[in-house]
Amino acid sequence: MFFIIILMVVASLSLLSMALIPLFFQRAQAWQDKKAKSLEKELDEMFYDKTPKQIVRLYLILPPLLGFAALLLSKSLILVLVGALFGLFIPNMILKLREAKRKMKFNSQILDAIMILSSSLKGGLSLLQAFEVLVEEMGPPMSQEIGLVVRENKMGVTLEDSINRMSEKMKLEELQLVVNSILVARETGGDLTKVFGRLSTTIRDNRKLKDNVKTLTLQGRLQGLIMSFLPILFVIWVMTFNRQHFDIMLQTQVGRMLLFAAVFLQLVGMVLIKKFSTVRI
């Protein structure tokens, strides 16, 4: 009788797994398609050479991989969960870092782009023709973004709308300055060559000022960084010599309250130091 019950339980579990496994794969495929569709526009805007499905595979592979690695190294359930969660954030971090790197490179190309536009306009070309010359002369990402502006203009989108859309997508202060100058000059009939000359001087002066501010605030930022992480390093150093050093704090209500207050004040101090050492121009 007991053997029959065991067989019935095994058969029930087999049938249940046969029903759940296809459902699981169906849900996973639906989630993969939905995530790939949401990433498609973002990757297209970045001109990323990877397909959305390749990025989605990272979401499926990295969490179990890092969780298994944490299990082999520590055999701690908490670290396994931390590793799995970290694996979920890695694809987003990769995309954010790539986007930030792309924007930094675009920003470094702005001065050269202004010089090419100014030279093209002095040669008698229109602004749209100057953009086409810029696409040929410059490398990515500048050539990609300006090339998109040119293609949109040929499809019927006004030049003003195209460069405004580019500025909103890149969200760079110097690019916004260039776009506003172009729009104002086209509306008022100003000389764009003179505008570009003043723009290049303004941007160079602005960058020089930012570099000076970074140099003058370097000592304060380093002091803030050291003071922020010094308590954490001190705790780690003490724990390596005596793991029971903080037991008296953890075992009493007053001690736990003091530790909570210390951690809270440390976080507040780190935020304030970061705020005070940041100078906006």
Buried (B, 14 or more C-beta within 10 A) or exposed (E): EEEEEEEEEEEEEEEEEEEEEEEEEEEEEEEBEEBBEEBBEEBEBBBBEBEBEBBBBBBBEBBEBBBEBBBEEEEEEEBBEBBBEBBEEBBEEBBEEBBEEBBEEBBEBBBBBBEBBBBBBEEEBEBEBBBBBBBEBBEEBBBBBBBBBBEBBEEEEEBBEBBBBBBEBBEBEBBBBBBBBBBEBEEEEEEBBEBBBEBBEEBEEBBEEEEEBEEEBEEBBEEBBEEBEEBEEEEEEEEEEEEEEBEEBEEEEEBEEEEEEEEEEBEEBBEEBEEEBEEEE
